[in-house]
Amino acid sequence: MALKTDYKDYIPPSGGRKYKITANSDGSSSVEDITQYQQVGDTWGAEDINQVNKLVNGAVYPNLGTNTNFPNPVNQRGATSYTGDGTSPYCIDRWRISNGTTYTVGTFTLSAATYANRACGMWQSNEMRAHQLSIGDDVTVSIYANGKLHTPTMKVIDRDLYDAFANVPASYDCDDFEIVLCTYARDNTMYNLGIYPKKPLNVNYIKWEKGSVATPYAPKGYGAELAECLRYFQRVHADWRIYPTLKDMLYRFSQSTLQVMRIKPTISAHGTPYTFGCTINALDAQPMAFTVETKITEQGQNAAAASMLGYFDLSADL
């Protein structure tokens, strides 16, 4: 493809560096980083942008999704499979599944008894402003599913234009699955990107980025993914041994979270004490710590009588 002018400036759709592409007389092109200069030149077409992506050292732009490398997922809840029970539960971190949908962690597969009318689904919720998105913006998805790479470009849909989710048009549709990208109902500050299989679907990875160009999928690495996930959900295991000298005494414990959370989380307690029964009351939380209260129902003063709590789930998920 010949460039329309001697040079063009290119600013990646999601922001970042800016480059000048020069068409040489021998038919080759050269690339110069001109981020520090003002923008010059005319509007870029899709072909121009695709050429720049190839020229600029295989440019890779940020993945707006979290925990998208399914063969190596962050899975703090620890199950080997998850089945939706009507409350749209989370499975691996940051991903929810529909009622009746089963997600098998080891094979990264979505399945269900029926696939009609988007009965089988998996989606992630995010804040529009956090990703600098607006209704109508272009988003390009790269998804490797059932052994094939798909790279469709779609627009963020206003969910409130439709009376039911079933009537929201698919953002992408193929033989194996649909993708739906839309805002929340009655809340256009949030959006969901959902995968809705038409048959058992094995998903290796997914990436979505602002703009109309698919750049290569590059795993963030487990540590980086975990750090993102911990802002939304943390499972904190407690190892608190108590030697109660009196029956029905109240004990309070404060513990730091593993990482600062997105907002003040809700707390739920799980597990049973090592020896005696007790009640656990989650008192308070902040983005950096939480406090719980426990009442031991028996007394004891030796190691055999020690009580040990289970774990706490802290959720600041969307």
N, C-alpha and C positions, 0 to 999 in steps of 0.2 A: 504494500500500500504506500502510495506517495503522499508525503505531507503536503498540506494545502499552502503552507508558507514556509519560509526558511527555518523558522523555529516556532515553538509553542511553549507556553508555561503550563505545567500540570500541578494542581493541588489535589492530593488524594481526597476522595469523598469524605473520609472520616477525619480529615485534618492531617497535619504532619509536614513533611518536607515538600519543597517545591523544586521542580526541575525544568531546565530548558533542553529541548530536543532539537538537534540541528541535523538537517538532511544534507549529507555530503555528496559531492559530485560523482563519486564512485558508486552511489546507491546505498552506502551504509549510513548509519545514524550515530550521533554521539550524544552523550548525556552530561549535563552540567548542573550541579546543585546550586540553585539561585534562591534559596530560602530567604536570604537576607535582603533580596531586592523586591521591588514592587511588581505586581502582576502586569504582564504585557500580553498582547496577542488576542486572538479571537476565541470563540466558544469551541470547546472540544466535543467531538462526537464519540460514540461508543468505540468505534474502530481505533481512533486516536488513543483513547485511554487504554484499550487492550494492548496496543503496541508499547506504550510507555511502561506498563506493568512488566512486559517481557524484557524491556531494555534496562530498567532500573534494578538490576541484580535480583530479579524475582521478588519484587516488593510484596511485603506481607502486611496487611492492615489488621487492627485489633478485632478480636472476636468479642462481640457483645454478650455472648452466652457464657455461662459459668458451668463447670463440671460437664464438659462436652466430649471428653475422651472416654467413651464407654468401656473399652477394655481395661482401663485403669481408673475406675471412678472413685470419688470421695463418697464413702458409704458409712457415715457415722452411726446410723441406726443398726447396722450390722447384720441385716437379714440377707439370706441368699436369694429370696424372691419376695415380691410384694404383690398383693391383690387388692384392688380398690374395693372399698366396702360402702360406698355411698357418701362418704364425707370428703372425697377428693384427697386422699392421704398423700403424703410425700413418700417417695421410694428412696432412690439414691438422692443425695443432697441437691436441693433446689428444683427437683422435678416432681410434679404431681401426676397421678394417673387416675383415669376415669373409673367409675363404678364398674366392676366386673373385669377390668383390665388386669392382666398379670404381667409384671416385669421381672424377668429372670436375669439376675445380675451376672452370673458366670458366662452366659451366652449373649448378653445384651440384646435380649429379644422381647418384643411386645406381642402379646397374644390375648385372645378373648374368645368366648363362646360364640359371639356374633360380632360382625364388623359393620353391620348396616347402620346408616345414619350416625356415623362417627361414634359408635358405641365403644370402640377401642381407642384410647387416646393417652398421650403423654405431653405435658406442656410445662413451660417455665414462664414465670411472671417477673416483670421488671418495671421500673419507673421510667416513664417517657423522658423526663428531663435528665435523668442520670445518663441516658444514652443519646441525648441531644436529638431526639426524634419528635416529629409532629405527624398528625394525620395527613396522609398523602405522600409522605416521604418514601423514597425508594430504599429498599433493603434487599441485599443479595444473600441468599442462603447457599451454603455448600454442605451437602449431606451425603454420606456414603452409607447406603442401605441396600440390603439384599445383594451385595456384590457389585453395586453400580453407583457411580458418582453423579449427583444431580446438582446443578448450579443455577437455579431460577432466580430472577429478580422479581420482586413483588412490592406492593405499596401497603403502608399501614392503613388498615380499614377502620372506619368509625363504626363500632359495634352498635351504636344507638340508631343507626339507619335501618336496622333490621329488628323485627319483632321477636325473633328467636334465634339462638345460636345456630340451629340447624339451617337457617336461611342465609347466614353469612356466607358469601361465596368463598370457595377455596382460593387461597392465594397461589397454590400450585397443586396440580392434580396429575397423577400418573397411574399406571396399572397397580402399583403396590401400596400407595399411600397418598394422602392429602397433607398439605401444610396450610394452616390458617394463622394469619397474623392480624390481630385486631386489638382495639382497646377494650378495657373492661366495660361491661354494661353500666351505664350511668356514672362512669368515672373515667374520663379520657386522660387522666394523669398517669394511668397504668396501662400496660399492654401484656398480652399473652402471645407467645409463639408456640403453637401446638402441632404435633405430629399425629395423624389419625390413620392407622393402617387399614388396608382392605384385606389383608391376609397376615399371617405371622411375619413380623418384620424384625430383621436383625440390623441394628443401627451401630455402626462402628464409631462414627463421629458426626458432629454437626457444628457448623459455624454460621453466624449471621453478622453482617457488617453493613454499615450505612453506605448507600450509593448503589450504582448499577454495575459494579465490577466484582467478580469473584477472584479474590487473591488466595494463595495457597493456605490450606489448614496447617497450622503449626501448634502442636500441643503446648499448653502453658507450663506443663510440668506439675507433678502431684502437689508439691509444696505450695505453689502459687494458687492452684485450684482450692486447696484446703484453706488457705488464708482467706480467700473470697467467701468460701462456704461458712466459715466460722463467724462471719459478720451476721449471718442469718440464722444459724442453728448450731448449738453445741450440746453434746452429751458429755456431762462431767461426772466421772466416777468418784464416789466418796469413800474414804477409808478412815472413818472416824470411829475409834473405839471409845466406848463410854463405860465407866465403872461407877454405876449409880450407888450412892450410899443410902439413898432414901427412895421409896417407891413414889411414882407419879411426879417426879421432879421434871421441870422444864429446862431444856438446854437449848442454847442458841449458837449457831455456827455461821460464820461468814467465810466465803471463799471467793477468790478472784476467778473471773472467767479466763478461758485460755487465750482469748483475744477480745479487744474492744468490739462490742456488737453494734449493729446498725442503729438500733433504738433500744430502749429499755425492754428486755424480753419478758415473756410469761414463763413461769416455772412450773414444772410438774415433777413429782417424786416417784421413783420406781424402786422395786426391790424390797426385801425384808431384812430385818436385823439378823445378826449372826446367831444370837441366842434368844433374846426376849422380844416380845411384841412391843411395838411402839407406834405412836401416831406422828406423822410428819406434816407440818404446816409450812408451806412456802410463804415467807413473810414479805420479802421485798427483793427487788432487783434493780440494777442500773446497768448501763452498757459495759461496766468493767468489773462488777462483783454482784454476788447475790447472798441473801441471808435466809436461813431456814430455822425452824423451831421444831424440836422433837421432845416427846414425853415418853420416858421409859416406864413401862407398867410394872416392872419388878425391880428388886434391888439385888446387888451383888458386888463383890469387892475383889474378885480375882479374874485371871485371864479367861477362864471358862465362862464367866458371866458377862464378858465384854459384848457390847452391841456394835455392829458394823452396818452402816446404811448401804444402800445400793447405788443408784445413780440418779442424776437430775437432768431433765431435758429443758434447755433454755431456747425458746423460739422467738425470733424476731423476723420470721419469714413473711413474705408478701402473700 
